[in-house]
Amino acid sequence: MKVLKFGGTSVGSSKNINNVVSILTKYAQTSQVICVVSAVGGITDKLLEAGQLAQSKNSAYQEAFSNIKSIHLNIIKELIPVNNETVLSTVESKLDDLKNLLDGIFLINELSPKTSDKLVSFGELLSSYIIAETLKDRGANAERKNSQELITTNSNFTKAEVNYTITNDNIKSYFKDSNYDITILPGFVSKSITGEITTLGRGGSDFTAAIVAAALQVEQLEIWTDVSGMYTANPRMVKQALPIDKLSYQEAMELSHFGAKVLYPPTVQPVLSLQIPIHIKNTLEPDAVGTIISKDSNNVTNTAKGITNISNVALLTLQGNGMVGIPGFSRRLFQTLAQEKINVILITQASSEHSICFGIDEKDAASAKVAIDTEFENEISLKKIDPILVESDLSIIALIGDSMKSHQGVSGKMFSALGKNNINIRAIAQGASERNISAIIAQNDVKKALNILHEVFFEGNIKQLNVFITGVGNVGERLVEQIKQQRKYLKENLKINLRVAGLSNSRKMIFDGEGLSLKNWKEQLETGEDASLEGFYEGVKNLNLRNSVFVDVTANKDVADLYAKYLKQSIAVVACNKIACSSKLEKYKELKQLSYKYNAPYLFETNVGAGLPVIDTLNNLIASGDKVTSIQAVLSGSLNFVFNNFNDTTKFYDVVKQAAKEGYTEPDPRIDLSGVDVARKILILARESGTEMNLEDIENTPFLSEAGVKSDTVDDFYQTLIDDEAHYQSLYASAKANNSQLKYVAEFNNGQAKVGLKEIPEGHPFYNLEGKDNIVMFYTQRYPEQPMIIKGAGAGAEVTASGLFADIIRIGNN
């Protein structure tokens, strides 16, 4: 004999009921089947709504009734298209009884718990009759038995308590003599000893099935629903959630209590003492494995089984110096809550006894505060304790698993992951069994928290990075294309799931919390909303995605000024924009401190040497205990390109224009040619070496003509290059005469830095530096004579984009 229960979604339409009929017919080929069914999906709520409208003298209850009637009649006509007159007549008669009941509620203006039970019982009575008649119509040896004739309760309406002695005898007696292959039972409904209609409360249909399974001591109870078992997390909030093959009874009850809607904890009780397994199955995917709930989950691999949450929680705190060492406060507090019929979800108390925190349903917060403040009115007036503190808009998240008790560091792993993503913990509770670790967090952080913990505990260490890029011009476009190309490689080889969740240029911006499709991102961007720097920041913050990374691919000071705001939200910052790191020392240090404080990486490798690992190498030297004594470098790919291509047969203007065209200079070439860009770079290296200095401390000897230095606009500047060609030819002629090459050199020695154009003699490491290459020579205590040299392309969109990409990967590997 098998006991199956089908929920509201499973019987929510004629299509789904056909699935149920197929499943029952297949099972009946090998075993006698008892099937408990819920009301048609949504009908219980519609019945209650109709009753409340009638109670409030709102004639709209008639329209609500008509909707209920049409749903049931349409289902019958779809399931039994011919020869359905008897079924329709019987159902219409039951619906007339429902209408009479609603009319009565309307007339007397009252909806008591007793009447409410009678009202909602129509849902299961109707659905069970329709399903039984459908089975008969298909030729099955089936019958409906009214559960009200089997399950006997007290008269505690809306949540009646079962009299198991009478109920078990009724169930055993009936099925002992039953010869039907399939017996349909309405769930949820029952009758009191005095014959009054009662219901079993929330999860009542599951409860009905469990009662029957326990009474008959079947081998297994099957709960059929619209999902393939219980999941590691809510799949609506965590896309990567996985069905759980096996759970212990305790694990299932913990998950259910903390928000997993598949199973309601009291339904486990009748089968728990008999150790009857429960199998959660999917009506829409009957061949899916589902979840088996039994005495032992046999979990030997995962430290946790699932993550779940309860929303709309209020945290109340009773505190005061007068509580310390005085017994009785806890008793009075919870006795007051019990008198108000307020359920406590979570409790935590500091060892100092100075405070007690507890979580309750947010809708009970106001009445709880009034009741507690009244109870402790005397102590509050004497300043022994404070008025109860209420915090709202909170949620409880819980990590659950029997095996957590045998693994060290689970709590640390959980709270470390949350802390890295700026999720503040308001309260923590963990029982001695270590099966459940609960924390109260802000409601708007729930989805982020569930995804973080699921990633850490269930996704094989695959880390999701959510990247937001502002400035998708030359370099930014190539960065997006590199990400698009390498996503699969990163996931398979580095365990990084890299998603672009936001893009912006100077005109438009777009966001997608599930990750943008990069196939046609340019077209998507053109249809986005109007861009603004503050708007982009708000978009990133409001999405509140885990492991968020803001990437600045601009040279905009206003963008750099927002770095602090991103870091304070624990959003990592990756920048090729040099302005922030070369701004006032106080600003540079502030960003470093914020990065440390909020555990948000701030990486700017491309500030010096584009894609070359200059800063990373320098940081490794310093971290290993080495000390930089001197730096000599050619740090401008654009200037190196210019002077490598400039000679007595070319014009300086033409070479600069070519450099700009190929993307080697900033949009304003004066930034490069004035030496300011190189000065910023050597300043950044000096600071990363441990020296405190500002940009104005760097000696900058310009090589531009006086007119070029004083030019007001980019066009004016280009004109000076034409006008002052003789000046630049004289620089070249001098170098040629000395058998030297012109290189723009940055130097840092003994805490002093300078930049300027130099004639480099043959044999010097800088002499043969070609194209747009950069070179950096670090002289340190460990490299006093032969420096550590880093050399390679130091400009260009592709290499700069690859440098940004490398910083993003560093964050993923962190």
C-alpha positions in Angstrom: 0.0 0.0 0.0 1.2 3.4 -0.9 0.2 6.9 0.4 0.6 9.8 -1.9 -0.3 13.5 -1.4 -0.7 16.0 -4.2 -0.5 19.7 -3.4 -2.5 22.7 -4.7 -0.3 23.3 -7.7 -0.3 19.6 -8.6 -4.1 19.8 -8.9 -4.2 23.5 -10.0 -5.4 22.9 -13.6 -6.9 20.1 -15.8 -3.4 19.6 -17.3 -1.8 19.0 -13.9 -4.7 16.8 -12.8 -4.1 14.7 -15.9 -0.5 14.2 -14.7 -1.8 13.2 -11.3 -4.2 10.7 -12.9 -1.3 9.2 -14.9 0.9 8.8 -11.8 -1.9 7.2 -9.8 -2.9 4.8 -12.6 0.8 3.7 -13.0 1.2 3.2 -9.2 -2.1 1.2 -9.0 -0.7 -1.4 -11.4 1.6 -2.7 -8.6 0.0 -1.6 -5.3 -3.1 -0.3 -3.6 -2.9 3.5 -3.6 -4.2 6.1 -1.1 -4.1 9.6 -2.6 -4.6 12.7 -0.4 -5.3 15.9 -2.4 -5.3 19.6 -1.6 -7.8 22.1 -2.9 -7.3 23.3 -6.5 -4.4 25.8 -6.5 -5.4 29.1 -5.0 -8.9 28.1 -4.1 -8.4 28.2 -0.3 -7.2 31.8 -0.5 -10.2 32.6 -2.8 -12.6 31.1 -0.3 -11.2 33.1 2.6 -11.3 36.2 0.5 -14.9 35.6 -0.4 -15.7 35.0 3.3 -14.0 38.2 4.4 -15.8 40.2 1.7 -19.1 38.8 2.9 -18.3 39.5 6.5 -17.6 43.1 5.7 -20.9 43.4 3.9 -19.2 43.8 0.5 -21.3 42.4 -2.3 -18.1 41.7 -4.2 -18.2 38.3 -2.5 -20.7 37.2 -5.1 -18.2 37.9 -7.9 -15.5 36.0 -5.9 -17.9 33.0 -5.6 -18.6 33.1 -9.3 -14.9 32.9 -10.0 -14.6 29.9 -7.7 -17.5 28.2 -9.4 -16.3 28.8 -13.0 -12.8 27.5 -12.1 -14.3 24.1 -10.9 -16.8 23.8 -13.7 -14.2 24.5 -16.4 -11.9 21.9 -14.9 -14.6 19.3 -15.0 -15.5 20.1 -18.6 -11.8 19.8 -19.6 -11.2 16.5 -17.7 -14.5 14.9 -18.5 -15.7 16.4 -21.8 -18.6 14.0 -22.4 -21.1 12.2 -20.1 -20.3 14.7 -17.4 -23.9 15.7 -16.4 -23.9 13.8 -13.1 -20.5 15.2 -12.0 -21.5 18.7 -13.0 -24.8 18.4 -11.1 -23.2 17.1 -8.0 -20.5 19.9 -8.0 -23.1 22.6 -8.7 -25.1 21.3 -5.7 -22.0 21.6 -3.5 -21.4 25.0 -4.9 -24.9 26.0 -4.0 -24.2 25.0 -0.4 -21.1 27.2 -0.6 -23.2 30.1 -1.9 -25.7 29.7 0.9 -23.0 29.7 3.5 -21.5 33.0 2.0 -25.0 34.5 1.9 -25.4 33.7 5.6 -22.0 35.2 6.5 -23.1 38.4 4.6 -26.4 38.5 6.4 -25.1 38.1 10.0 -21.9 40.0 9.3 -19.8 37.4 11.1 -17.1 34.9 10.2 -16.2 32.8 13.2 -13.4 30.2 13.3 -16.1 27.5 13.2 -17.7 29.0 10.1 -14.3 29.6 8.6 -13.5 25.9 8.8 -16.7 25.0 7.2 -16.0 27.6 4.4 -12.5 26.5 3.5 -13.4 22.8 3.7 -15.2 23.2 0.3 -11.9 23.4 -1.5 -10.6 19.9 -0.7 -14.1 18.3 -0.8 -14.6 19.6 -4.4 -11.1 18.8 -5.7 -11.2 15.2 -4.3 -14.6 14.5 -5.8 -13.5 15.8 -9.2 -10.3 13.8 -9.3 -12.1 10.6 -8.1 -14.7 11.0 -10.8 -12.0 11.6 -13.4 -10.3 8.4 -12.5 -13.6 6.5 -12.7 -14.2 8.0 -16.1 -10.8 6.7 -17.2 -11.7 3.2 -16.1 -9.9 3.1 -12.8 -11.1 1.1 -9.8 -11.3 4.3 -7.7 -13.4 5.8 -4.9 -13.4 8.9 -2.8 -13.6 8.6 1.0 -14.3 11.7 3.0 -11.5 12.3 5.4 -14.0 13.9 7.8 -15.3 10.3 8.4 -11.8 9.1 9.3 -9.9 11.9 11.1 -11.4 12.9 14.5 -10.3 16.0 16.4 -11.2 18.3 19.2 -13.1 21.5 18.6 -10.1 23.8 18.3 -11.3 25.4 15.0 -8.8 26.4 12.3 -6.1 24.2 13.9 -7.7 21.2 15.4 -5.8 18.6 17.4 -6.1 15.0 16.3 -7.5 12.3 18.5 -5.1 9.6 17.3 -6.8 6.7 19.2 -10.1 7.2 17.4 -8.5 8.3 14.1 -6.1 5.4 13.8 -8.9 2.9 14.5 -11.1 4.6 11.8 -8.3 4.5 9.2 -7.3 0.9 9.9 -10.9 -0.3 9.9 -11.8 1.3 6.7 -8.8 0.3 4.6 -8.8 -3.2 6.0 -12.0 -3.8 4.1 -11.3 -1.5 1.1 -11.0 -3.2 -2.3 -10.4 -0.1 -4.3 -7.1 0.2 -6.3 -7.1 4.0 -5.7 -8.8 5.8 -2.8 -9.0 9.6 -3.0 -9.0 11.5 0.3 -9.5 15.2 0.7 -6.7 16.7 2.8 -6.9 19.3 5.5 -10.4 18.5 6.6 -11.7 16.6 9.6 -14.5 16.5 12.1 -14.6 17.0 15.9 -15.9 14.3 18.3 -19.2 16.2 18.3 -19.5 16.0 14.5 -18.5 19.6 13.7 -16.4 20.4 10.7 -12.8 21.2 11.6 -9.5 21.7 9.7 -5.9 20.8 10.6 -4.3 24.2 10.1 -1.4 25.2 7.9 0.1 22.2 5.9 -3.1 20.3 6.7 -3.1 18.2 3.6 0.4 17.0 4.3 -0.7 16.3 7.8 -3.6 14.2 6.6 -1.3 12.1 4.5 1.1 11.7 7.4 -1.7 10.6 9.7 -2.9 8.0 7.2 0.6 6.7 6.5 1.4 6.4 10.2 -1.9 4.7 11.0 -1.3 2.1 8.3 2.5 1.9 8.9 3.3 2.1 5.2 6.8 1.8 3.9 7.0 5.4 2.6 4.9 8.6 2.4 5.2 10.4 -0.9 4.5 14.2 -1.1 4.0 15.4 -4.7 4.5 19.1 -5.4 5.6 21.4 -8.1 9.4 21.2 -7.4 11.8 18.3 -7.6 12.3 17.9 -3.8 13.8 20.2 -1.3 16.6 22.4 -2.6 19.8 23.7 -1.2 18.3 27.2 -1.3 15.1 28.8 -2.7 15.6 28.4 -6.5 13.6 31.6 -7.0 16.4 33.5 -5.2 19.4 31.3 -5.9 19.5 30.2 -9.6 22.2 27.7 -8.9 20.2 25.9 -6.1 20.3 22.1 -6.3 17.7 19.4 -5.3 18.8 17.5 -2.2 18.8 13.7 -2.5 18.5 12.9 1.1 17.7 14.7 4.4 17.3 13.6 8.0 14.0 14.3 9.7 15.7 17.0 11.8 17.3 18.6 8.8 14.0 18.7 6.9 12.2 20.2 9.9 14.9 22.9 10.3 14.7 23.8 6.6 10.9 23.9 6.7 10.8 26.0 9.8 13.1 28.5 8.3 11.1 29.1 5.1 11.4 26.0 2.8 7.8 25.8 1.7 7.8 22.3 0.4 7.2 20.7 3.8 5.5 22.0 7.0 7.2 20.6 10.2 4.1 19.2 12.0 3.5 17.0 9.0 6.6 15.0 9.9 5.5 14.2 13.4 3.1 11.3 12.8 5.7 9.4 10.7 8.7 10.5 12.7 8.3 8.1 15.7 7.7 5.2 13.2 10.7 6.3 11.1 8.6 6.1 7.9 10.6 7.9 5.1 9.0 10.8 3.3 9.7 11.2 -0.4 9.2 14.6 -2.0 8.4 14.3 -5.7 7.6 16.6 -8.6 4.2 16.1 -10.3 5.4 17.9 -13.4 8.6 15.8 -13.6 7.6 12.4 -12.1 10.9 10.8 -13.1 13.0 13.3 -11.2 14.8 11.8 -8.2 13.3 14.1 -5.6 14.2 14.2 -1.9 14.0 11.3 0.6 13.6 12.4 4.2 14.5 9.6 6.7 16.2 8.9 10.0 19.7 9.3 8.6 20.6 11.5 5.7 23.9 9.5 5.1 25.7 12.8 4.5 29.4 12.3 4.4 30.5 15.0 2.0 28.7 18.3 2.5 29.2 20.2 5.8 25.8 21.8 5.2 22.6 20.6 3.6 20.7 23.8 2.9 20.4 27.5 3.4 17.0 29.1 4.0 15.4 32.2 5.4 12.4 33.8 7.1 11.5 37.2 5.9 9.6 40.1 7.6 11.3 39.7 11.0 11.5 42.2 13.7 14.4 42.1 16.2 13.5 43.2 19.8 16.1 44.0 22.4 15.5 44.2 26.2 18.6 45.7 27.8 19.7 47.6 30.9 22.2 47.5 33.7 19.5 46.5 36.1 19.2 43.1 34.4 22.6 41.9 35.4 22.6 39.3 38.1 18.8 39.6 38.7 16.8 36.4 38.0 13.3 36.5 36.5 13.7 38.9 33.6 13.6 36.2 31.0 10.6 34.5 32.5 8.6 37.7 32.7 9.6 38.6 29.1 8.6 35.4 27.5 5.6 34.9 29.6 4.4 38.3 28.4 4.9 37.3 24.8 3.1 34.0 25.4 0.1 35.8 26.9 -0.1 37.9 23.7 0.2 34.7 21.6 3.4 36.0 20.0 5.7 33.3 18.7 9.5 33.8 19.2 11.5 32.7 16.2 15.1 33.3 17.5 16.6 34.1 20.9 20.1 35.2 21.8 21.5 36.6 25.0 24.9 38.0 25.9 26.8 36.3 28.7 26.9 39.6 30.5 23.1 39.3 31.0 22.9 43.0 30.0 20.6 42.3 27.1 18.2 39.7 25.5 17.5 39.8 21.8 14.7 37.9 20.1 13.2 37.7 16.7 9.4 37.7 16.0 7.1 38.2 13.1 7.2 41.9 12.1 3.4 42.2 12.2 3.6 41.4 16.0 6.2 44.0 16.8 4.0 46.9 17.8 1.8 44.8 20.1 4.9 43.1 21.6 6.5 46.5 22.4 3.3 47.7 24.1 3.0 44.6 26.2 6.7 44.4 27.2 6.9 48.1 28.1 3.8 47.7 30.2 5.2 44.7 32.0 8.5 46.4 32.8 7.0 49.8 33.3 8.4 50.1 36.9 11.9 49.1 35.9 11.9 51.5 32.9 10.7 54.4 35.1 13.6 53.6 37.6 16.1 53.5 34.6 17.0 49.9 35.5 16.2 48.9 31.9 15.5 50.7 28.7 12.2 50.7 26.8 12.2 47.7 24.4 14.1 48.5 21.2 12.5 47.4 18.0 14.3 47.0 14.6 12.3 46.1 11.5 12.9 45.2 7.9 15.0 42.2 8.9 15.3 38.6 7.9 16.7 35.4 9.4 19.0 33.3 7.3 20.0 29.8 8.5 22.7 27.4 7.4 21.5 23.8 8.2 23.0 20.3 8.2 23.5 17.4 10.6 27.2 17.1 9.7 28.1 20.7 10.6 28.8 19.5 14.1 31.7 17.3 12.9 33.4 20.0 10.9 35.4 22.9 12.4 35.2 26.4 11.1 31.7 26.3 9.6 30.6 29.4 11.5 33.8 31.2 10.6 33.4 30.3 6.9 29.8 31.5 6.9 30.3 34.9 8.7 33.6 35.6 6.8 31.8 35.2 3.5 29.0 37.5 4.6 31.4 40.1 6.0 33.5 40.3 2.8 30.3 41.4 1.0 29.3 44.1 3.5 26.4 42.2 5.1 26.0 43.3 8.6 24.9 40.7 11.2 22.4 42.0 13.7 22.2 38.8 15.9 23.4 35.2 15.8 22.0 32.0 17.3 23.4 28.5 17.2 22.1 25.5 19.2 24.3 23.0 21.0 23.5 20.5 18.3 25.3 22.7 15.8 22.7 21.7 13.2 21.5 25.2 12.6 23.5 28.5 12.5 21.1 31.5 12.2 21.8 35.1 11.7 19.6 38.2 11.5 20.4 40.5 8.6 18.7 43.4 6.7 15.8 42.3 4.5 17.3 43.8 1.4 20.5 41.7 1.8 18.7 38.3 1.8 19.1 37.4 -1.8 22.7 38.5 -1.8 23.4 36.5 1.4 21.8 33.3 0.2 23.8 33.4 -3.0 27.0 34.1 -1.2 26.5 31.2 1.2 25.3 28.9 -1.6 28.4 29.7 -3.6 30.7 29.0 -0.6 29.0 25.7 0.6 27.5 24.1 -2.5 29.0 25.3 -5.8 32.4 23.6 -5.8 34.2 26.8 -4.9 33.0 28.5 -8.1 33.1 32.2 -7.3 30.7 34.5 -9.1 32.0 38.0 -9.9 29.6 40.7 -10.9 31.4 43.4 -12.9 30.2 46.9 -13.6 32.2 48.8 -16.2 32.0 52.5 -16.8 33.8 53.9 -19.9 33.3 51.4 -22.7 35.2 53.3 -25.3 38.4 52.0 -26.9 39.8 50.2 -23.9 36.5 49.3 -22.3 35.2 47.7 -25.5 38.2 45.4 -25.7 37.8 44.5 -22.0 34.2 43.5 -22.6 35.2 41.4 -25.6 38.0 39.7 -23.6 35.5 38.8 -20.9 33.1 37.4 -23.5 35.9 35.3 -25.0 37.3 34.0 -21.7 34.2 33.3 -19.6 34.1 29.6 -20.3 37.8 29.2 -19.6 37.6 31.1 -16.3 34.7 29.0 -15.1 36.3 25.7 -16.1 39.9 26.4 -15.1 39.9 29.1 -12.4 36.4 28.4 -10.9 35.3 32.0 -11.6 31.9 32.7 -13.0 32.4 36.2 -14.4 29.3 38.2 -15.3 29.0 41.8 -16.6 26.0 43.2 -14.7 26.3 46.8 -15.8 27.8 49.0 -18.5 28.0 52.7 -19.1 29.4 55.2 -21.5 29.0 59.0 -21.4 25.4 58.8 -22.7 23.7 55.6 -21.7 23.9 52.9 -19.0 22.3 49.5 -18.6 22.0 46.9 -15.8 21.0 43.3 -15.4 21.2 41.5 -12.1 21.3 38.2 -13.9 24.2 39.3 -16.1 24.1 41.0 -19.5 24.2 39.0 -22.7 27.5 40.1 -24.3 26.4 39.0 -27.8 24.8 42.3 -28.6 25.8 44.5 -25.7 26.4 47.6 -27.9 22.9 47.5 -29.1 21.5 47.0 -25.6 23.5 50.0 -24.4 22.1 52.2 -27.0 18.6 51.5 -25.7 19.6 52.0 -22.0 18.7 54.8 -19.7 20.4 58.1 -19.6 23.8 57.8 -18.0 25.0 59.7 -14.9 27.9 58.9 -12.6 25.8 59.0 -9.5 23.0 57.0 -11.2 25.5 54.3 -12.2 26.7 54.1 -8.5 23.1 53.9 -7.3 22.4 51.2 -9.8 25.3 49.1 -8.7 24.4 49.6 -5.0 20.7 48.8 -5.4 21.4 45.6 -7.3 23.4 44.6 -4.2 25.1 41.6 -5.9 27.7 39.5 -4.2 31.4 40.0 -5.2 30.7 43.2 -7.1 33.5 44.9 -8.9 33.4 48.5 -10.3 35.8 49.0 -13.2 36.8 52.5 -14.2 38.0 52.7 -17.8 38.0 56.5 -18.0 40.4 59.4 -17.2 37.6 61.3 -15.5 38.2 63.0 -12.1 34.5 62.8 -11.2 34.5 59.1 -11.6 37.7 58.8 -9.4 36.0 60.8 -6.7 33.3 58.1 -6.4 35.8 55.3 -5.5 35.3 55.9 -1.8 31.5 55.4 -2.0 32.0 52.1 -3.9 34.5 50.8 -1.4 32.3 51.7 1.6 29.7 49.4 0.0 32.3 46.6 -0.1 32.4 46.9 -3.9 35.9 46.3 -5.3 37.4 48.9 -7.5 39.6 48.3 -10.5 40.9 51.4 -12.3 43.1 52.4 -15.2 42.3 56.0 -14.2 45.4 57.4 -12.5 43.8 60.4 -11.0 42.8 58.8 -7.7 46.1 57.2 -6.9 48.0 60.4 -7.9 45.8 62.8 -6.0 46.6 64.3 -2.6 48.3 61.9 -0.3 45.4 62.0 2.1 43.0 60.8 -0.6 45.3 58.0 -1.7 45.7 56.8 1.9 42.0 57.1 2.5 41.2 54.8 -0.4 43.8 52.3 0.9 42.2 52.4 4.4 38.7 52.0 3.0 39.8 49.0 0.9 41.2 47.4 4.1 38.3 48.4 6.3 35.5 47.1 4.0 37.5 44.2 2.7 37.0 45.5 -0.8 40.1 45.2 -3.1 41.3 48.4 -4.8 43.5 47.5 -7.7 45.1 49.8 -10.3 47.8 47.7 -12.0 47.1 49.5 -15.3 48.0 52.9 -13.7 51.6 52.1 -14.5 52.7 50.0 -17.6 49.2 49.1 -18.9 49.2 45.3 -18.8 52.7 44.9 -17.4 52.8 43.5 -13.8 54.7 46.5 -12.5 52.7 47.3 -9.4 52.1 43.7 -8.6 55.8 43.0 -8.7 56.6 46.0 -6.6 54.0 45.0 -4.0 55.4 41.5 -3.8 58.9 42.9 -3.2 57.7 45.1 -0.4 55.5 42.3 1.1 58.5 40.0 1.1 60.5 42.4 3.2 62.6 44.0 0.4 63.1 47.8 0.2 63.3 49.9 -2.9 66.2 52.2 -3.1 65.9 53.5 -6.7 63.6 53.3 -9.7 64.5 54.2 -13.2 61.8 53.8 -15.9 60.4 54.8 -19.2 56.8 54.8 -18.3 55.0 56.4 -21.2 54.2 54.1 -24.1 52.9 57.1 -26.0 56.1 59.2 -25.5 58.3 56.2 -26.4 56.3 55.7 -29.5 56.6 59.4 -30.4 60.4 59.6 -30.0 61.0 56.2 -31.6 59.2 57.4 -34.7 60.5 61.0 -34.7 63.6 61.9 -36.7 64.9 64.5 -39.2 62.7 63.1 -42.0 59.4 63.3 -40.1 57.5 66.1 -38.5 56.8 66.0 -34.8 53.2 67.0 -35.3 52.6 64.0 -37.7 54.1 61.6 -35.2 52.0 62.9 -32.3 48.9 62.7 -34.5 49.7 59.1 -35.4 50.1 58.2 -31.7 46.8 59.7 -30.9 45.1 57.9 -33.8 46.4 54.5 -32.7 45.2 55.1 -29.2 48.6 55.5 -27.5 47.8 59.0 -26.0 45.1 60.3 -23.9 42.3 62.2 -25.8 44.2 65.3 -24.7 47.8 64.6 -25.7 49.1 67.4 -23.5 48.6 65.1 -20.5 51.2 62.7 -22.1 53.6 65.2 -23.7 53.7 67.6 -20.7 55.0 64.8 -18.5 52.1 65.0 -16.1 51.1 61.4 -16.9 54.6 60.1 -16.3 54.9 62.1 -13.1 51.7 60.5 -11.9 53.1 57.1 -12.6 56.4 57.5 -10.8 54.4 59.1 -7.9 52.3 56.0 -7.7 55.3 53.7 -7.7 57.0 55.9 -5.0 53.9 55.7 -2.8 53.6 51.9 -3.3 57.2 51.7 -2.3 56.3 53.4 1.0 57.3 57.0 0.4 54.8 59.7 1.2 54.8 62.5 -1.4 52.5 64.5 -3.6 52.6 65.3 -7.3 54.0 68.8 -6.8 57.0 67.2 -5.0 58.1 65.7 -8.3 60.5 67.7 -10.5 59.1 67.9 -14.0 61.3 69.4 -16.7 59.2 70.0 -19.8 60.5 69.4 -23.3 57.6 71.2 -25.1 58.0 74.6 -26.5 56.9 77.5 -24.4 53.9 78.0 -26.6 53.0 74.3 -26.3 53.1 74.5 -22.5 50.9 77.5 -22.4 48.3 76.3 -25.1 44.7 76.6 -23.9 43.0 74.0 -26.1 43.9 70.7 -27.8 43.6 72.4 -31.2 45.9 75.2 -30.1 48.4 72.7 -28.9 48.5 70.8 -32.2 49.1 74.2 -33.9 52.1 74.9 -31.7 53.6 71.5 -32.8 53.5 72.7 -36.4 54.7 76.2 -35.5 57.6 75.0 -33.3 58.9 72.2 -35.5 62.4 73.7 -35.3 62.4 73.3 -31.5 61.7 69.6 -31.7 64.1 69.1 -34.5 66.8 70.7 -32.4 66.1 68.1 -29.6 66.5 65.3 -32.1 69.7 66.8 -33.6 71.4 67.1 -30.2 70.7 63.4 -29.4 71.8 62.2 -32.8 75.1 64.2 -32.5 75.7 62.5 -29.1 74.9 59.1 -30.6 72.0 58.9 -28.2 68.2 58.1 -28.2 65.6 60.5 -26.8 63.7 58.8 -24.0 61.3 60.4 -21.5 62.6 59.0 -18.2 61.2 58.8 -14.7 63.5 58.5 -11.7 63.1 57.9 -8.0 66.1 58.0 -5.7 66.4 58.3 -2.0 62.8 59.7 -1.6 63.1 62.2 -4.5 61.5 61.9 -7.9 61.8 63.6 -11.2 60.7 63.2 -14.8 62.1 64.6 -18.1 63.4 64.0 -21.6 66.9 62.5 -21.6 69.5 61.6 -24.1 70.2 57.9 -23.6 73.6 56.7 -24.7 74.2 53.5 -26.6 74.6 50.5 -24.3 72.1 51.7 -21.7 69.1 49.4 -21.1 66.8 52.1 -22.3 68.6 52.7 -25.6 67.0 50.0 -27.7 63.5 50.4 -26.2 61.2 50.1 -29.2 57.8 51.1 -30.3 55.4 51.8 -27.4 57.3 49.6 -24.9 57.8 50.5 -21.2 60.7 49.5 -19.0 61.0 49.7 -15.2 64.2 48.9 -13.3 63.8 48.3 -9.5 67.0 48.7 -7.5 66.4 47.2 -4.0 68.4 45.9 -1.1 68.2 42.5 -2.7 68.9 43.9 -6.2 71.5 46.6 -5.5 73.6 46.3 -8.7 71.7 44.3 -11.2 68.1 45.6 -11.0 64.9 43.7 -11.4 63.7 44.7 -14.9 60.1 44.6 -16.3 59.8 45.4 -19.9 57.0 45.2 -22.5 54.2 47.0 -24.3 53.1 49.9 -22.1 50.3 51.4 -24.1 47.5 50.3 -26.4 43.9 49.3 -25.9 44.4 45.5 -25.9 47.2 45.4 -23.4 45.5 48.0 -21.1 42.3 45.9 -21.2 44.2 42.8 -20.4 45.7 44.6 -17.4 42.3 45.4 -16.1 41.2 41.9 -16.8 44.1 40.6 -14.8 43.1 42.8 -11.8 39.5 41.4 -12.0 40.9 37.8 -12.0 43.1 38.7 -9.0 39.9 39.7 -7.1 38.3 36.4 -8.2 41.2 34.5 -6.8 41.3 36.4 -3.6 
